[in-house]
Structure formats: C-alpha cells, structure tokens
C-alpha cells in the first residue's frame, strides 16, 4: 500500500541527515517540498517526480502529497529540521482528520534547528528548555507574548524561531523586554544563522545587547536561563550536578544521596522565630 513519508531533513547538509531519511527520499516515487529545501537534497534526486512550491504554500504541499498517495504512489514530503517541529506534520494530520482520509503515514525524524544551533555554541539547552516561534502569521501576538512571559517566569532556556524578518522588526524587541523583567542583562545569548549550511554564522551576545546584531528569519536565538554562563566561546546551562556533587572530586555533598531527590537547605527567611 502506498505511503506518505514526512521526512525531516535536519539542518540541510547531507552529512547531518539520517541514513533512513536519505534512503526514503531515494526510494519514493514523488518528492514534495518547499523549493529551497528540495534544492538541499538534489544529490538524492534521480527518477523521482518533484513537486515544489514557494513560501506560504504549505496547504498546497500537504494536499499534493496526500493526493499523490491516494493515486497509489509513495511520497516523501520533506521539511527542514524535524517534520513535527513548526513544519508539515501537524498540517498533514489536520487535513487527514478534517477530510476523513485514511492513508499510511510514516514520520522520519530529523535534527531540529534548536538542537543543531545549540550544538554550535556548547550546551545552552542543558536543562529545561522550550521553543517559541515569534511569527504571528498563524498565532496571535498576544498568545505569543503570554508564552514568552510564562517561559521567562519559569526560567526556561528559550530558543526563538523566526525571530525577525523584513516585515517583523519589533517582536524580538518586545520578547527581549519581557525577558529582561525576569533575567539579568548579562544573560548569555547565541544567535545562530543557517546552522551547518554554507552561510552559517554564530554570534554570541547578552540579553541586553543581542538585538543590535544582524539576523533574520533563518536564524535561531537561544537565550540562557538564570544559571547559564559563558565558558570561552561557548554557553553552558548546567544540569544541576554541582548541587549534589563536588565537581572537583565527584564526592556527594553532605546531606545528599545519589539516586534520591535533591535536598534543599531551608530558607532562613521562612523560619519563624521561636519566643
């Protein structure tokens, strides 16, 4: 039976793409995708039929892929990063559910932009983190700002997708101002453009200053949490090992037990004085 493969290409270079993703692309009858993404995999294209569309044509790509499968063809719908992260997988399933269409779908995962960009600047996502897209094309801006506020209050390290474009210049400034209400001005920030592609660039800055850098919608902006720090040309967000272990010798700290919940010292301000 024909199948639709939702294929994550990862950052874009073939050496960062999974072996399975490459094998699927080479084996299918039809490859569907955003034209620049199809160009990234031209070395894998042989006799496959190509269906390419431009920006804002996501519905057309999803519909074309589904129709090709209904005609009995195996199809790869390719996406940058991972198909389930700000990509085509959600839309495909929405169309299948809305139109009561039953086809076989297989998701081939890819390296996300957040992970690819983070790998170039150390371990900025070493603890709890989240991703937030600053594009308001499909999500109301007030919803996005509530999410930024919640992530800032919860001390998540944050990766911002679609941070800035020619038409959207103010959203990243507003996001910065929200974060500055909860984090220090010198919180480390990385701006990574086109990770693992020929035009790759990496810029390190601070929460107070990063908006002065040049970047656009193809960049990802990674903001550390309150524990993040610069180490040489890297950003480190600690997992919390030093809270339980001595990093110089690996010994367990007094009062802590390996494999058990971390014990916190009592807050003296919360202790009531006994008369």
C-alpha positions as CSV (number, residue, x, y, z in Angstrom):
1,X,0.0,0.0,0.0
2,X,1.2,3.5,-0.8
3,X,2.7,5.5,2.0
4,X,3.3,9.2,2.8
5,X,6.7,9.8,4.5
6,X,7.1,13.0,6.4
7,X,10.8,13.5,6.3
8,X,12.9,15.8,8.5
9,X,16.0,16.9,6.6
10,X,17.7,18.3,9.7
11,X,19.8,21.4,9.2
12,X,20.2,20.8,5.5
13,X,23.6,19.3,4.9
14,X,23.6,15.6,3.8
15,X,26.0,14.6,6.5
16,X,23.6,15.8,9.2
17,X,20.6,13.9,7.6
18,X,19.7,10.5,8.9
19,X,20.6,7.4,6.9
20,X,16.9,6.5,6.9
21,X,15.8,9.9,5.6
22,X,18.2,9.6,2.7
23,X,17.1,6.1,1.9
24,X,13.4,7.1,2.0
25,X,13.9,10.0,-0.3
26,X,15.8,7.9,-2.8
27,X,13.2,5.1,-2.8
28,X,9.9,7.0,-3.2
29,X,8.1,7.9,-6.4
30,X,7.4,11.5,-5.6
31,X,9.2,14.2,-3.5
32,X,7.2,17.2,-2.4
33,X,8.7,20.2,-0.7
34,X,9.4,23.9,-0.4
35,X,11.7,24.6,-3.3
36,X,14.8,25.7,-1.3
37,X,14.5,22.5,0.7
38,X,14.3,20.3,-2.4
39,X,17.4,22.0,-3.6
40,X,19.2,20.9,-0.5
41,X,18.7,17.2,-1.4
42,X,19.3,17.4,-5.2
43,X,22.1,14.9,-4.8
44,X,19.5,12.3,-3.7
45,X,17.1,13.0,-6.7
46,X,17.1,10.6,-9.6
47,X,13.9,9.5,-11.3
48,X,11.5,10.8,-8.6
49,X,8.8,13.2,-9.7
50,X,9.3,16.6,-8.0
51,X,6.6,18.8,-6.7
52,X,8.0,22.2,-5.5
53,X,6.1,25.2,-4.1
54,X,7.0,28.5,-2.6
55,X,6.6,30.4,0.6
56,X,3.1,30.3,2.3
57,X,2.1,27.3,0.1
58,X,2.1,24.8,2.9
59,X,-1.5,23.7,2.3
60,X,-0.8,23.1,-1.3
61,X,2.2,20.9,-0.5
62,X,0.3,18.9,2.1
63,X,-2.7,18.4,-0.3
64,X,-0.4,17.5,-3.2
65,X,1.4,14.9,-1.1
66,X,-1.9,13.3,0.1
67,X,-3.4,13.2,-3.4
68,X,-0.3,11.5,-4.8
69,X,-0.6,8.8,-2.1
70,X,-4.2,8.4,-2.9
71,X,-3.2,7.7,-6.5
72,X,-1.0,4.8,-5.3
73,X,2.4,6.5,-5.2
74,X,4.9,6.5,-2.4
75,X,5.7,10.1,-1.4
76,X,8.3,11.9,0.7
77,X,7.1,15.3,1.9
78,X,10.4,16.9,3.0
79,X,10.8,19.6,5.7
80,X,13.8,21.3,7.3
81,X,14.6,20.3,10.8
82,X,12.0,17.8,12.1
83,X,8.7,17.4,10.3
84,X,6.8,17.7,13.6
85,X,8.5,21.0,14.8
86,X,7.0,24.1,13.1
87,X,6.8,22.0,9.9
88,X,4.4,20.0,7.8
89,X,3.4,17.0,10.0
90,X,0.7,18.9,12.0
91,X,-0.9,20.3,8.9
92,X,-0.9,16.9,7.2
93,X,-2.7,15.3,10.1
94,X,-5.1,18.2,10.3
95,X,-6.1,17.7,6.7
96,X,-6.4,13.9,7.1
97,X,-8.7,14.4,10.1
98,X,-10.8,17.2,8.6
99,X,-11.3,15.3,5.3
100,X,-11.6,11.8,6.9
101,X,-8.9,10.5,4.7
102,X,-7.1,7.2,5.6
103,X,-3.6,6.7,4.3
104,X,-0.4,5.2,5.7
105,X,1.8,7.9,7.2
106,X,5.4,7.4,8.5
107,X,7.4,10.2,10.2
108,X,11.1,10.2,9.6
109,X,12.6,12.4,12.4
110,X,15.3,15.0,11.8
111,X,17.6,17.1,13.9
112,X,15.7,20.3,14.9
113,X,17.0,23.8,14.4
114,X,17.2,24.2,18.2
115,X,19.4,21.2,18.6
116,X,21.6,22.0,15.6
117,X,22.1,25.6,16.6
118,X,22.8,24.7,20.3
119,X,25.5,22.2,19.2
120,X,27.5,25.1,17.7
121,X,27.6,27.0,21.0
122,X,28.2,24.4,23.7
123,X,25.3,23.2,25.9
124,X,22.9,26.2,26.2
125,X,19.9,23.8,26.4
126,X,21.4,21.6,29.1
127,X,18.4,21.9,31.4
128,X,14.7,22.5,30.9
129,X,14.1,24.5,27.8
130,X,11.4,25.4,25.3
131,X,11.0,26.7,21.7
132,X,8.8,29.7,20.8
133,X,8.2,31.0,17.3
134,X,7.9,34.8,17.0
135,X,6.0,34.5,13.8
136,X,2.4,35.9,14.2
137,X,1.3,34.7,10.7
138,X,-0.7,31.8,12.3
139,X,-0.7,32.6,16.0
140,X,-2.0,35.9,17.6
141,X,0.8,38.0,19.1
142,X,-0.9,38.3,22.5
143,X,-0.8,34.4,22.7
144,X,2.9,34.5,21.8
145,X,3.7,37.2,24.5
146,X,1.9,35.2,27.1
147,X,4.1,32.2,26.3
148,X,7.2,34.2,26.5
149,X,6.2,35.6,29.8
150,X,5.4,32.1,31.2
151,X,8.7,30.7,29.9
152,X,10.6,33.7,31.4
153,X,8.9,33.3,34.8
154,X,9.6,29.5,34.8
155,X,13.3,30.1,34.0
156,X,13.4,28.0,30.8
157,X,16.2,28.4,28.4
158,X,14.5,29.5,25.3
159,X,15.1,29.0,21.5
160,X,13.3,31.6,19.5
161,X,12.4,30.5,15.9
162,X,11.5,33.1,13.2
163,X,13.0,35.9,15.4
164,X,13.0,38.7,12.8
165,X,12.1,39.5,9.2
166,X,11.9,42.5,6.9
167,X,8.2,43.0,7.9
168,X,8.6,41.9,11.6
169,X,11.2,44.1,13.4
170,X,9.6,44.8,16.7
171,X,8.6,41.4,18.0
172,X,12.1,40.4,19.1
173,X,12.5,43.7,20.9
174,X,9.3,43.0,22.8
175,X,10.4,39.5,23.6
176,X,13.7,40.9,24.9
177,X,11.9,43.4,27.2
178,X,9.7,40.7,28.7
179,X,12.8,38.5,29.4
180,X,14.7,41.5,31.0
181,X,11.9,41.7,33.6
182,X,12.9,38.2,34.8
183,X,16.6,37.8,33.9
184,X,19.9,39.7,34.3
185,X,21.0,41.9,31.4
186,X,24.2,39.8,31.0
187,X,22.3,36.5,30.5
188,X,24.2,34.8,27.6
189,X,22.5,34.7,24.2
190,X,23.5,33.0,21.0
191,X,22.3,34.0,17.5
192,X,22.9,31.2,15.0
193,X,22.1,31.6,11.3
194,X,21.8,28.7,8.8
195,X,23.4,26.1,11.1
196,X,25.5,23.5,9.1
197,X,24.9,25.3,5.8
198,X,27.4,27.2,3.7
199,X,26.1,30.6,5.0
200,X,26.4,29.5,8.7
201,X,27.2,32.3,11.2
202,X,27.4,32.2,15.0
203,X,27.2,35.4,17.2
204,X,27.4,35.5,21.0
205,X,26.0,38.3,23.0
206,X,23.9,39.2,26.0
207,X,20.2,39.6,26.7
208,X,20.7,43.4,26.9
209,X,22.6,43.7,23.6
210,X,21.7,40.9,21.2
211,X,19.0,42.8,19.3
212,X,21.7,45.1,17.9
213,X,23.1,42.1,15.9
214,X,22.2,41.5,12.3
215,X,19.9,38.4,11.8
216,X,16.7,37.4,10.1
217,X,14.1,34.7,9.9
218,X,16.6,31.9,9.2
219,X,18.3,32.5,12.5
220,X,17.6,30.9,15.9
221,X,18.1,32.9,19.0
222,X,19.0,30.9,22.1
223,X,18.6,32.7,25.5
224,X,20.1,31.0,28.6
225,X,18.4,30.7,31.9
226,X,19.4,32.3,35.2
227,X,22.2,29.6,35.7
228,X,23.6,29.8,32.2
229,X,27.1,31.2,31.7
230,X,29.8,31.8,29.1
231,X,32.8,29.4,29.0
232,X,35.3,30.6,26.4
233,X,33.3,30.9,23.2
234,X,30.5,28.6,24.5
235,X,27.3,28.9,26.5
236,X,26.7,26.4,29.3
237,X,23.4,25.8,31.1
238,X,24.2,23.4,34.0
239,X,22.1,20.4,34.6
240,X,22.5,20.8,38.4
241,X,25.2,18.3,39.2
242,X,27.1,20.7,41.4
243,X,24.1,20.9,43.7
244,X,24.6,17.3,44.7
245,X,28.2,16.6,43.9
246,X,31.6,18.3,44.3
247,X,32.8,18.9,40.8
248,X,36.5,18.8,41.7
249,X,36.4,15.2,43.1
250,X,33.0,13.8,42.3
251,X,32.1,13.3,46.0
252,X,28.5,13.5,47.1
253,X,27.8,16.7,49.0
254,X,26.9,16.4,52.7
255,X,23.2,15.7,53.2
256,X,22.7,14.5,49.6
257,X,22.1,10.9,48.4
258,X,22.8,9.7,44.9
259,X,19.7,8.5,43.2
260,X,17.4,10.4,45.6
261,X,15.6,13.7,45.3
262,X,17.8,16.8,45.8
263,X,17.5,18.2,49.3
264,X,17.4,21.9,49.6
265,X,18.7,23.9,52.5
266,X,15.9,25.6,54.4
267,X,15.4,29.3,53.7
268,X,16.3,31.2,56.9
269,X,13.8,33.9,55.9
270,X,11.0,31.4,56.1
271,X,11.9,30.2,59.6
272,X,9.7,31.7,62.3
273,X,11.4,32.9,65.4
274,X,10.6,30.9,68.5
275,X,9.7,33.1,71.5
